């Protein structure tokens, strides 16, 4: 059974000339997956907008369980998908999926953010970061694409996980179940700081910190603290210091951008609602005349 599942789930390599080759920015599949996620979220938002608050809440209650379900199932399937001869050695392949990335961490805590009343005071920042992490990854999915078959398990699972997590965040706002405000900027900054130091802790305990080069070569690159996501001068001490700061600032700037989009959406929705009320009042006045 193990070998059979490996045959189905493993990453089949394809040539760069093939239509089925998946690569970030240069292949059809990157834009296809990005567009698919965007369309699914937009259509879902439109449909849910016409539903009752009970239905909206039920959908938002279910989405985090789908996210964590995808995450947990991956811990079982990924070692089999990456099996290459020695099963014991291949098990190490799933350690990168430990919840030290912003997305994997949010994939776990989104369930508590949605269902715990004790976290209601910070639910807005949770929602913001659940959008920011997947959005940044889907825009630049360097880790999931490469010389792989576009429909392999690794690609489908990663895209689905990030897509559903981002859907929970976006729909939480569009359904009105969560009201986000830029006034909570400091809460988002604090939550991001917690995730940052959590990721730093993970990187430290799994890495060799003898020097800057061994820091990069060993362990994993959670939260992209080692590479800065750009891999400009990995192994250089100055870059090892600057990279984490750059990543932190970039993530927070995107978070502020998401806040801006949310407020713009609130403004447009308010204008539309006001115009609708004015139009209805004019119709009533005309009918009375």
N, C-alpha and C positions, 0 to 999 in steps of 0.2 A: 504493500500500500504506500509506503514511504517513497519508493522509487517511482511509482505511478503518479503520485501527487507532484513529485519533483519534475517529472516530464511535462506536466500541465502548467506548473507555476514558474518554472525557471525563466531567466532572462535570455531569450534567444537573440544572438547578435545578428544584425543585418547590415549590409553595406550602405554607405552614405548616399549612394545613387538610388537606393530602393525607396519606393513610395512609403513603405512601412517603417522607414528610419525615423526615430523620434529624437529631435535635438532642440535645445532651447534657442529661440529667436529665429532660427534658419529653416525650420521645418513646418509643414502644414499642421502637424499634430499639436504643437504648442498653442497655436491660435485657435485650433479646433476645441481643445479642452478648455481654454480660457473662455471662449465664446459660449461653449456648452454650459459652463458653470454660471456665467452671467445671465444667459437666457433663462435657465431654470430658476434662478433666484428672482429675476424680474417677474416672470410669469407667476411664480408662487406668491410674490408680494401683491400682484394685481388680484389674484383669486382670493387670497386671505383678506384683502381689504373689504371684500363684500360679505365676509362671514361674521358671525357673532363673536363676542369676546371669549366665549366658552370654547369655540372651535379654535380660535387663534391660540389660546393658552394651551390647549391640548396638543396642537402641532409643535409649539415651542417646548412643551414638556417632553415630547418624544424625540426630537432632534438630538439633544445631548446624549441620549441613550444609544442612538445610532452611531454617533461619533465615538463614544467610548467602546461600543461594540466592535467597530472597525479597528480600533486601536488594540484591544485585547486579542481579537482573533489574529491580528498580524503577528503578535508575539508567538503564536503557535505555528503559523504558516510560513513566516519568513525564513526560519532556519531550514525548512524543507525546500523552499524555493531557491535558497542559496547553497544547497548541499552540493559540495564538489569533492567527492571521494570520501573524505573523513568527516563523518557526521559530527563528531565531538568538536572538531575545529570550526565547523560551519555554524555552530550554535553562537559563537561570538559575533556573528554577523548581525544579530538582532539587538545587540547592546546599544547601537546607535539610536534605537527607538525608545530608549529609556526617557522618561519625561523631563528632559533637561532643555529641550528646544522650546521656544515660546509656543509653538503650535501643539507639540505633544503635551506640554504642561497644561495648556488651555483645554486640550482634549479630555483631560482628566477632571479638571476643576469646573468645567462648564456645567457638569451635572449638578454639582453643589451650588454653583451660582444660580442655576435655574430653580432648584428645588428647596434650597435652604433659606428660610426667612431671616436667619441671622446674618446672611451676606447681602441682604437687600440694599444696605447702605452703600455698597460698593459694586453693585451689579452693573451699573453703567460702565465703569472702567473695564470690567470683565468683558462686556459686550464689545467695547471699542477694540480691545486687544485681540479678541477672537476674530475680528475683521482684519486688523492690521497684519497679524502674523501670516494667515493664509494668503491675503492679498499680495504681500511682498514675495511670498514663495511662488505663487502662481504666475506672477509677472516675470519672475526669473527662476524657473524650476531647474536650475543647473544640476542639482543633486539627483533628480529623478530621470532626467533625459541623458542621452549619450548614444552609444552604439547599441541600442536596444530595439527590440520589436515594439512598436507603438502600443500594442494591446496586451503587453505582458503584465503579469500580476503586480510587479513592483510599481509600474506606472499607474495602472487602474486603481490600486489600493491607495496610493499616495494622493492622486487627484481626487478620489472620492472622499477621503478623510478631510482634506483641506476644504473641499467644496461644501460639505455638509456643515463643517465647523463655521465657515464664513456665512453660510445660509442662516444658521441659528443667530449669529450676531446681527446680520442685516435685517432679518425678519423681526427680530426683537424690537428694532427701531421702527420699521415701516408699519407694523401692526399696532404701534402705540403701547405695547406691553411694557416697554422700557423707555423712559424719557431721558435722553442723554443731554448733558449741558457742558459747555466749555468751562463753567464755573467749577467743575470737578477735575480740572486739569491736574491739580496736585495729587488727587487720589490715583489718577492714571499713572502719574510719574512715580508715585510710591509703589504701586502694584508692579509696574515695569521694573523698578529697582529690586523688588523682592525676586522676580523672575530672573533678573540679571545675576544676582549673587547666588541664586540657586543653581543656575547654569555654570557659573564660575566654580562653585563647589564641585559639581559633577566633573568638570574638566580637570580640576586639580587632582581629585582622587583617582582618576583613570589615566593620568598622563605622567610622563617623566619630565620633571622640571629642572633637570641638570643645567640646561642652557636653552636659549631661544629655539634652536633647531630641534632638539629632542622634544620640546614642548609642542611643536607643530607636528612632528612625525609620529608621536605616540598618542594613544587614546583617541578621542573623537573631537569634533569641532562644534560642540553644542552652543547654540545661540550665535554661532559664527564669531565667537570671541577670539579665536586664533587667526582666522583668515581675514576677518573684517568683511567677509563675503566677496571680496575683490581679488584676493590672492596676489597683491601687488609685490610685497617683499617678505613673504613668509620665511621665517628663520632669522630675520634681523631683529635685534633687541628693540630698536626704536618703533618698529612696526608692531611688535608684540604688545607694546604699551599703548600705541595710538589706535590700533584696530578695534579693541573693545569699546573705546570711547566713541569712535566713529559709528559703530553699529548701534550703540545706545541712542545717540543723537538722531540717527536716521530713522530708527523705529519711532521715536517720540515725535519727530516731525510728521511722519505719516499719520500718527495718532491724532495730532492737531488737525491735519488735513481731513481726516474722517469726521472729526467734530465739526469742522467747517461745512462739510457736505451735509451732515445731519441738520445743522442749523439752517442751511439753505433750503433743504427739503421742508423743514417746518415753516419757513417763511412763504414758500410757494404754496404749500398746502393751506396755510392761513389765508393767503390772498384768494385762492380758488374758492375756499369756503365762504369768505366774505362776499365775493362776487356772486356766488350762487344765492346767498341770502338776499342780496340787493335785487337780483333778477326775480326771485320769487315774490318779493314785496311789490315790485312793479307790476307783476302779473296780477296779484291780488287787488292792487289799486285800480288797474284797468278793468278788472272784472266787476268791481263795485260801481265804477262809472257807467 
